[in-house]
Amino acid sequence: MDDVTTITVRDNGPLRVEGPVRLVDAEGNVFEHKAAFSLCRCGHSQNKPFCDGSHRTVGFESAPRASR
């Protein structure tokens, strides 16, 4: 089993998280989640912090690239 966590910034969409990770809120409560999940970047999800696809309907645009 691969124990590396990968976070992928999806163009005009969410952050895709794959691998072992603990996701906690500001009070230290743990969010239950699947082995792979997406985090909202657009701010419009009705299921925050998880993505619900709202970025598609609100026209969210962001496609950052890492420096080389």
C-alpha positions in Angstrom: 0.0 0.0 0.0 1.3 3.4 -1.0 1.6 5.6 2.1 2.1 8.9 0.1 -0.6 11.4 0.1 -1.1 13.3 -3.2 -3.1 16.6 -3.5 -3.8 17.5 -7.0 -5.0 21.1 -7.9 -7.7 20.5 -10.6 -8.0 23.3 -13.2 -11.1 25.3 -12.4 -12.1 22.8 -9.8 -11.4 21.3 -6.4 -8.3 19.9 -4.6 -8.2 16.1 -5.1 -6.8 14.3 -2.1 -5.6 10.7 -2.4 -3.8 8.7 0.2 -3.8 8.5 4.0 -4.7 11.8 5.6 -6.6 13.1 8.7 -8.9 16.1 7.9 -9.8 18.1 11.0 -11.8 21.3 11.6 -10.7 24.3 13.6 -11.9 22.7 16.8 -10.0 19.5 16.2 -13.0 17.4 15.1 -12.2 14.8 12.5 -14.1 14.8 9.2 -15.1 11.3 8.0 -14.1 10.8 4.4 -13.3 8.2 1.7 -9.8 7.1 0.8 -9.9 9.7 -2.0 -12.0 12.9 -1.9 -12.2 16.5 -3.2 -12.0 19.7 -1.3 -13.9 22.8 -2.4 -11.9 25.8 -3.7 -14.7 27.9 -5.1 -16.5 28.5 -1.8 -20.0 27.6 -3.2 -20.2 23.9 -2.1 -23.2 23.1 0.1 -21.1 20.3 1.6 -18.0 22.2 2.7 -15.2 21.4 3.0 -16.0 18.8 0.4 -16.6 19.6 -3.2 -20.2 19.1 -4.5 -19.5 20.2 -8.1 -20.8 23.8 -7.6 -17.7 25.2 -9.3 -19.2 24.1 -12.6 -22.3 26.2 -12.2 -20.7 29.3 -10.7 -18.0 29.6 -13.4 -15.0 29.2 -11.0 -11.7 29.7 -12.7 -8.3 29.0 -11.3 -5.5 27.0 -12.9 -2.3 27.6 -10.9 1.0 26.0 -11.9 4.0 25.1 -9.8 7.2 27.0 -10.4 9.8 25.0 -12.2 
